[in-house]
Amino acid sequence: MATLNWLSRALARAKVMTFTPANVNIGNTFSVTCNGKSITFTATVATVANVTAGLVALLSVSTIPEFTEMTWVDSATTITATAATAGSDRIFTSSATGGTATLTTATTTAATGPNHWDDVNNWDTGAIPVSADTVNIDLRRGGIYHGLDQSAVTLAAMRIYSPENTSNGIGLPDINASSYTEYRERTLKISVTTLEVNALSGRIRINTGTAAATATIVNSGSGSETGVPAVLLSGSHASNVYHCQAGSIGLAFFDYETLQAATVNVNPLASVVTGQGATIATMNNKGNVIGDATLTTYNQYDRAQGTLSGAFNPTTINHRGGQLDYRIRGTATNLTLASNLDLSNDQTAKTFTNVTLYPGAEINDPGDVATFSNGVQMDPTATRLTAA
């Protein structure tokens, strides 16, 4: 149960791989593959040298970005590939077809550097974090972009901070600087019980795994990718709690991500986007929410802004203040309304079973898409509901 501090000081080392053909006959094919893209050579002579020379000739002139990130050298018995950028990992595989032909891939030098979670030199204790540890990450020292799959570890706590704007972050973008879809791990996968993010960074991607996590996002930077929040969180425990105090936050933002939560609290200075993979029992919105999540109870308070969409069936919506753009295409069992409910931006049918309107309530339904199964109950004597 140690406390570890991120140093980001390991020396950068380039990855080196070898590709060795064997059992070559004329007509055999030999392929090197990265990110689903392959370079293939067909043997014209039944020698290993023919394959290594032919493949290197093709690999060296390829304009596919994944392949231009390596230098390719032919030694007549094998091909050596060295990453052009030290410290950045590359993942290549190989295959051969025809007869007993083979093309064997081996990593002779693993990539490492100051942005690798899994390098002991990047931690002040000289050890990689293990379960029950507490981790402090000052992003001003450097970002974390490799060695991100730590899913076997459950931390007691992790604190990520940077009081100053920084280009350093955690995780990789979906589309990288070479304009191809990122094939390496993009998100730090690590179970953690207590997570705090207070960093003016444009990208922090964390999957808190199977542990019941309490995550507090104190602040963030502006997202480094257009339209993508700065802090991207996911996690599978139904008891997760997210306190979004300020900043730009995505919960299961991408379609391939999932998140479960018992409670999500959104404060006035926070902007939260939830994706289709998010399942949230209770959301309390005092800030700005754009949601496509599965919601059970949604509470919105004075001056908040909400946009809810999807084909879900929320049990309870308490719209107590602000503006709610309602685009859900299902049935809401209980609707308590004391502010403006806007149905004008989605013309699909919507059903509200039990509806109570308080002073100040408005329903904007120009397309007459709403059905009120049990009518509408007016309560003119009630005071306007306000934030708890």
Backbone torsions as a table, in degrees:
resi	resn	phi	psi	omega
1	MET	NA	61.4	-177.6
2	ALA	-89.8	162.9	171.9
3	THR	-108.5	123.7	-176.2
4	LEU	-117.0	142.2	178.1
5	ASN	-116.4	133.7	-179.5
6	TRP	-72.6	129.7	-179.2
7	LEU	-111.1	-31.2	-179.3
8	SER	55.2	54.2	-175.1
9	ARG	-127.0	4.7	178.6
10	ALA	-65.3	144.5	178.2
11	LEU	-72.8	138.6	-179.6
12	ALA	-72.5	135.6	179.8
13	ARG	-135.2	131.3	-177.1
14	ALA	-78.0	142.7	176.2
15	LYS	-75.2	138.8	177.2
16	VAL	-127.3	130.2	179.6
17	MET	-128.0	155.0	174.2
18	THR	-124.7	149.9	178.3
19	PHE	-129.5	117.1	-171.9
20	THR	-120.4	114.8	177.5
21	PRO	-84.3	155.3	177.0
22	ALA	-152.6	160.3	177.1
23	ASN	55.6	51.8	-174.2
24	VAL	-83.9	131.9	169.1
25	ASN	-131.9	156.2	-180.0
26	ILE	-58.2	131.6	-180.0
27	GLY	96.2	-14.2	174.4
28	ASN	-64.9	146.8	176.6
29	THR	-111.9	146.1	-177.2
30	PHE	-133.5	124.3	-172.9
31	SER	-125.9	140.9	170.4
32	VAL	-113.6	131.0	-171.2
33	THR	-127.7	139.8	173.1
34	CYS	-146.0	129.8	174.9
35	ASN	57.0	36.8	178.9
36	GLY	77.5	5.4	-179.8
37	LYS	-114.3	136.7	-173.0
38	SER	-126.1	147.7	167.9
39	ILE	-113.3	125.6	-173.4
40	THR	-125.2	135.9	175.5
41	PHE	-121.3	138.1	176.0
42	THR	-104.3	123.9	-175.3
43	ALA	-62.1	131.0	176.5
44	THR	-104.2	-15.3	176.1
45	VAL	-135.2	147.2	-175.9
46	ALA	-83.7	56.6	178.2
47	THR	-136.1	152.3	175.2
48	VAL	-62.6	-40.0	-178.2
49	ALA	-61.2	-34.3	177.8
50	ASN	-62.8	-39.6	-179.1
51	VAL	-71.9	-46.6	-177.8
52	THR	-63.6	-41.8	179.4
53	ALA	-66.9	-43.1	-178.2
54	GLY	-66.9	-41.8	179.3
55	LEU	-67.1	-44.8	-179.9
56	VAL	-61.5	-38.8	178.3
57	ALA	-59.8	-40.2	179.2
58	LEU	-74.9	-42.6	-178.3
59	LEU	-64.4	-37.6	-175.0
60	SER	-71.0	-26.2	-178.4
61	VAL	-103.2	-0.3	-179.5
62	SER	-63.6	141.4	175.8
63	THR	-100.7	4.1	176.7
64	ILE	-67.7	122.7	-172.5
65	PRO	-54.3	-39.7	-178.8
66	GLU	-58.9	-32.6	-177.9
67	PHE	-86.6	-27.9	177.8
68	THR	-73.0	-12.2	178.0
69	GLU	-80.3	1.4	177.3
70	MET	-124.3	153.4	167.6
71	THR	-102.9	137.1	-171.7
72	TRP	-116.7	126.5	-176.6
73	VAL	-127.5	133.1	179.2
74	ASP	-99.6	127.3	176.6
75	SER	-114.4	14.2	178.4
76	ALA	78.0	-23.8	176.1
77	THR	-114.1	-19.5	-179.1
78	THR	-155.6	165.9	174.8
79	ILE	-112.1	132.5	176.3
80	THR	-110.7	128.7	178.6
81	ALA	-117.2	127.0	-179.1
82	THR	-122.0	129.9	-179.6
83	ALA	-62.6	135.0	-179.2
84	ALA	-70.1	-26.3	179.8
85	THR	-113.4	116.4	179.0
86	ALA	-66.0	140.1	176.4
87	GLY	92.9	-17.0	-178.3
88	SER	-98.6	126.5	-175.2
89	ASP	-76.7	152.4	175.8
90	ARG	-137.5	143.0	-177.4
91	ILE	-124.0	113.8	179.1
92	PHE	-125.7	145.6	172.0
93	THR	-125.8	173.1	-179.9
94	SER	-146.3	161.6	179.6
95	SER	-156.5	163.0	177.2
96	ALA	-142.0	151.0	177.3
97	THR	-130.9	152.6	177.6
98	GLY	99.9	122.8	177.1
99	GLY	56.7	-133.2	179.0
100	THR	-106.9	19.6	-177.3
101	ALA	-61.5	143.7	176.5
102	THR	-138.1	156.2	171.5
103	LEU	-137.6	108.5	-171.6
104	THR	-98.5	133.6	179.5
105	THR	-106.8	137.6	176.2
106	ALA	-142.0	144.0	174.0
107	THR	-97.7	114.8	-179.1
108	THR	-91.9	-27.2	175.8
109	THR	-138.9	118.2	179.9
110	ALA	-78.1	145.8	176.3
111	ALA	-72.9	143.6	170.7
112	THR	-157.1	175.8	-179.0
113	GLY	162.0	-170.1	-173.5
114	PRO	-71.6	-5.7	-179.2
115	ASN	-111.0	17.3	-178.8
116	HIS	-102.1	117.9	175.0
117	TRP	-57.3	-38.5	-169.8
118	ASP	-90.0	25.5	174.2
119	ASP	-110.6	122.4	-176.0
120	VAL	-60.5	-26.0	-177.9
121	ASN	-72.0	-9.7	179.2
122	ASN	-91.7	2.8	-178.3
123	TRP	-123.9	141.8	-173.6
124	ASP	-69.0	-18.1	178.1
125	THR	-89.2	-6.1	-176.3
126	GLY	73.6	21.0	179.5
127	ALA	-141.3	152.5	176.2
128	ILE	-80.8	141.6	-179.3
129	PRO	-56.9	140.9	177.1
130	VAL	-125.4	175.1	-178.0
131	SER	-56.0	142.6	179.8
132	ALA	79.9	-3.5	176.5
133	ASP	-75.2	160.9	170.5
134	THR	-113.0	133.2	-173.3
135	VAL	-122.3	132.7	174.9
136	ASN	-115.2	126.3	-177.6
137	ILE	-123.4	110.7	173.6
138	ASP	-94.6	105.4	-174.7
139	LEU	-68.8	-11.8	175.1
140	ARG	-65.4	-22.9	179.0
141	ARG	-75.5	-32.8	-178.7
142	GLY	159.5	157.9	-179.7
143	GLY	-86.1	172.2	179.0
144	ILE	-124.4	112.9	-172.2
145	TYR	-126.9	-10.9	-176.4
146	HIS	-137.0	162.0	-175.4
147	GLY	66.9	37.0	-169.7
148	LEU	-83.4	-17.5	-179.0
149	ASP	-84.9	92.0	177.7
150	GLN	-115.6	35.8	-172.1
151	SER	-66.8	-14.5	177.0
152	ALA	-81.9	-5.4	-175.1
153	VAL	-104.9	138.4	172.3
154	THR	-122.5	107.6	-179.5
155	LEU	-80.9	149.6	171.4
156	ALA	-69.3	-41.9	-178.1
157	ALA	-158.1	152.0	173.1
158	MET	-141.1	128.4	179.1
159	ARG	-119.8	125.4	-178.9
160	ILE	-118.4	125.8	-174.6
161	TYR	-146.5	157.0	170.2
162	SER	-170.0	104.4	-178.6
163	PRO	-72.1	-9.4	179.5
164	GLU	-114.5	151.3	175.3
165	ASN	-59.2	134.3	-179.4
166	THR	-141.5	146.4	174.1
167	SER	-84.2	-7.3	177.7
168	ASN	-76.6	148.6	-179.9
169	GLY	-153.5	-164.7	177.1
170	ILE	-128.4	125.5	179.9
171	GLY	95.4	173.1	-176.4
172	LEU	-116.3	152.8	176.7
173	PRO	-73.8	160.4	176.7
174	ASP	-65.4	-39.4	176.1
175	ILE	-113.6	119.1	-173.1
176	ASN	-88.1	-177.8	-174.1
177	ALA	-62.9	-21.3	177.7
178	SER	-89.4	8.2	172.6
179	SER	69.0	23.6	170.9
180	TYR	-116.5	158.8	179.2
181	THR	-65.2	127.1	-175.9
182	GLU	-64.8	129.8	-178.3
183	TYR	-104.3	-12.5	177.5
184	ARG	-84.4	167.8	177.6
185	GLU	-56.4	132.0	-175.1
186	ARG	-103.1	-20.4	-170.7
187	THR	-123.7	138.9	172.3
188	LEU	-69.5	112.3	-180.0
189	LYS	-99.7	108.0	-179.1
190	ILE	-157.7	125.3	176.2
191	SER	-70.1	140.0	-177.7
192	VAL	-150.6	138.4	-178.0
193	THR	-82.2	-43.0	180.0
194	THR	-127.6	121.2	-179.3
195	LEU	-122.5	132.5	173.6
196	GLU	-129.1	129.5	177.4
197	VAL	-120.2	119.0	177.3
198	ASN	-141.6	68.0	-171.1
199	ALA	-137.4	129.7	177.5
200	LEU	-83.2	65.9	-178.8
201	SER	-119.8	151.2	-178.2
202	GLY	-89.1	-7.3	178.6
203	ARG	-153.1	114.8	171.7
204	ILE	-136.7	110.1	-176.0
205	ARG	-114.6	118.7	-176.6
206	ILE	-138.8	132.0	169.7
207	ASN	-108.4	111.3	-175.5
208	THR	-79.9	7.9	167.8
209	GLY	66.2	-142.2	-171.4
210	THR	-92.3	-7.2	-179.9
211	ALA	-76.1	152.2	172.1
212	ALA	-76.8	109.0	-172.1
213	ALA	-106.2	141.1	166.3
214	THR	-110.2	111.5	-175.1
215	ALA	-111.6	129.7	177.4
216	THR	-118.9	118.6	177.4
217	ILE	-102.2	101.3	-177.3
218	VAL	-74.7	-40.6	179.7
219	ASN	-167.9	164.7	176.9
220	SER	-146.7	172.3	168.7
221	GLY	-86.4	-170.5	172.1
222	SER	-82.8	143.7	-179.0
223	GLY	-56.6	135.0	-177.9
224	SER	-79.0	-11.6	175.8
225	GLU	-115.6	138.3	-178.9
226	THR	-58.6	125.0	176.7
227	GLY	79.6	4.2	-178.8
228	VAL	-114.9	126.1	179.1
229	PRO	-60.2	159.0	-177.1
230	ALA	-74.3	-41.4	-179.3
231	VAL	-106.1	119.1	-176.9
232	LEU	-116.8	116.3	-174.0
233	LEU	-121.7	146.0	172.0
234	SER	-147.7	166.8	-178.4
235	GLY	167.8	149.2	-166.5
236	SER	-105.0	-1.3	-176.6
237	HIS	-84.9	131.1	-176.7
238	ALA	-68.2	-15.7	-179.8
239	SER	-94.5	8.0	179.0
240	ASN	-58.4	143.7	176.5
241	VAL	-128.0	131.6	-179.3
242	TYR	-121.3	120.7	175.0
243	HIS	-105.1	106.6	-176.9
244	CYS	-100.6	95.5	-173.8
245	GLN	-83.8	-41.3	179.7
246	ALA	-162.7	158.5	175.2
247	GLY	107.4	-171.6	-175.3
248	SER	-109.4	115.5	-168.0
249	ILE	-133.4	135.0	174.4
250	GLY	-118.6	131.2	177.5
251	LEU	-111.9	112.8	-172.5
252	ALA	49.8	48.8	-172.7
253	PHE	-63.3	-43.9	-178.3
254	PHE	-85.0	152.3	-175.5
255	ASP	-60.0	-27.7	-177.1
256	TYR	-88.4	2.1	-178.7
257	GLU	-101.5	154.1	175.6
258	THR	-131.3	154.0	178.7
259	LEU	-153.5	139.6	171.6
260	GLN	-122.6	145.9	-179.4
261	ALA	-152.1	141.1	170.8
262	ALA	-77.3	-41.2	-176.0
263	THR	-144.3	137.0	169.6
264	VAL	-125.9	119.9	177.6
265	ASN	-108.1	125.8	-177.7
266	VAL	-117.5	113.7	-178.6
267	ASN	-84.2	168.0	-174.0
268	PRO	-57.4	-28.2	-177.2
269	LEU	-93.7	6.4	-177.5
270	ALA	-104.6	144.7	173.6
271	SER	-122.0	119.1	-172.2
272	VAL	-123.1	134.0	173.8
273	VAL	-118.6	126.3	176.9
274	THR	-110.5	139.2	-180.0
275	GLY	-95.4	177.9	-177.5
276	GLN	-65.1	-22.1	-178.9
277	GLY	-84.8	3.7	179.9
278	ALA	-92.9	133.8	175.0
279	THR	-122.9	114.8	-170.5
280	ILE	-125.8	126.0	179.9
281	ALA	-72.6	-49.4	-179.0
282	THR	-137.8	126.9	173.2
283	MET	-118.5	128.0	177.0
284	ASN	-111.8	110.3	-172.9
285	ASN	-108.5	114.0	171.4
286	LYS	-115.9	6.8	-176.9
287	GLY	-123.6	-117.4	-177.6
288	ASN	-134.2	118.1	-178.5
289	VAL	-125.6	131.9	167.4
290	ILE	-117.6	113.7	-169.0
291	GLY	-126.3	135.8	172.0
292	ASP	-128.0	31.5	-174.9
293	ALA	-92.5	166.4	167.8
294	THR	-82.8	112.6	-175.6
295	LEU	-114.2	140.3	171.2
296	THR	-94.7	-54.2	179.2
297	THR	-127.7	127.6	178.5
298	TYR	-122.2	122.3	177.9
299	ASN	-116.7	124.1	178.4
300	GLN	-121.4	136.6	-171.6
301	TYR	-114.7	177.5	-175.6
302	ASP	-50.6	135.4	174.3
303	ARG	70.2	1.9	177.6
304	ALA	-77.4	160.8	176.1
305	GLN	-125.2	133.4	179.6
306	GLY	-138.5	141.0	171.0
307	THR	-129.9	113.7	-178.2
308	LEU	-114.0	131.9	179.5
309	SER	-140.0	174.6	179.0
310	GLY	118.8	176.7	-178.7
311	ALA	-111.1	51.0	-173.9
312	PHE	-108.9	172.1	-177.8
313	ASN	-124.7	82.2	-179.6
314	PRO	-66.1	144.4	179.6
315	THR	-78.1	-46.7	-173.5
316	THR	-137.7	131.4	172.8
317	ILE	-125.5	118.3	175.0
318	ASN	-110.0	99.1	-177.2
319	HIS	-98.0	96.6	-169.4
320	ARG	-100.9	-9.3	179.9
321	GLY	179.1	164.5	179.4
322	GLY	78.8	-160.7	-175.7
323	GLN	-114.9	130.2	177.9
324	LEU	-122.2	113.7	175.4
325	ASP	-90.3	105.6	-169.9
326	TYR	-102.5	114.2	-177.4
327	ARG	-123.5	14.4	-179.7
328	ILE	-70.3	135.2	-174.8
329	ARG	-105.7	44.7	179.6
330	GLY	-137.6	-150.3	-178.6
331	THR	-115.9	123.9	172.7
332	ALA	-96.6	123.6	-174.7
333	THR	-70.4	-48.4	-176.3
334	ASN	-126.7	124.2	176.3
335	LEU	-123.5	118.9	172.6
336	THR	-111.7	122.2	-169.0
337	LEU	-127.0	126.3	176.7
338	ALA	-134.1	19.5	-179.7
339	SER	-153.6	-155.3	-173.1
340	ASN	-92.5	120.6	174.4
341	LEU	-107.3	114.7	-174.4
342	ASP	-103.1	115.2	178.7
343	LEU	-106.1	10.1	-169.9
344	SER	-78.8	-15.8	-173.1
345	ASN	-96.3	3.3	175.1
346	ASP	-146.9	117.7	-171.5
347	GLN	-96.7	17.1	174.0
348	THR	-83.7	156.3	-175.7
349	ALA	-65.4	142.1	179.0
350	LYS	-134.7	143.8	-179.0
351	THR	-125.0	133.6	174.6
352	PHE	-121.2	123.0	-173.5
353	THR	-81.1	-59.9	-179.2
354	ASN	-116.1	119.7	-173.7
355	VAL	-125.4	129.7	173.5
356	THR	-123.8	125.3	179.8
357	LEU	-107.1	132.2	177.9
358	TYR	-108.1	167.3	177.7
359	PRO	-53.0	135.5	-178.7
360	GLY	94.0	-5.3	-177.9
361	ALA	-73.6	140.1	175.5
362	GLU	-140.1	139.4	173.9
363	ILE	-121.5	116.4	179.6
364	ASN	-98.4	102.2	-174.9
365	ASP	-133.7	67.2	-176.0
366	PRO	-65.0	-24.5	-179.8
367	GLY	-92.2	2.1	179.5
368	ASP	52.3	49.9	-176.8
369	VAL	-95.0	-7.9	-174.7
370	ALA	-93.6	139.1	171.8
371	THR	-116.9	130.9	179.3
372	PHE	-109.7	97.4	-169.0
373	SER	-57.1	-43.0	-178.0
374	ASN	-108.8	25.6	-178.5
375	GLY	73.2	-164.1	-177.9
376	VAL	-127.0	128.3	176.9
377	GLN	-96.1	124.5	177.9
378	MET	-98.0	139.8	177.3
379	ASP	-129.9	80.2	-175.3
380	PRO	-70.6	-14.4	-178.4
381	THR	-89.4	-14.5	-175.7
382	ALA	-75.4	147.5	173.4
383	THR	-80.2	155.5	-178.8
384	ARG	-63.5	131.5	178.9
385	LEU	-69.3	138.4	179.7
386	THR	-127.7	172.3	-177.7
387	ALA	-61.1	142.1	178.9
388	ALA	-71.5	NA	NA
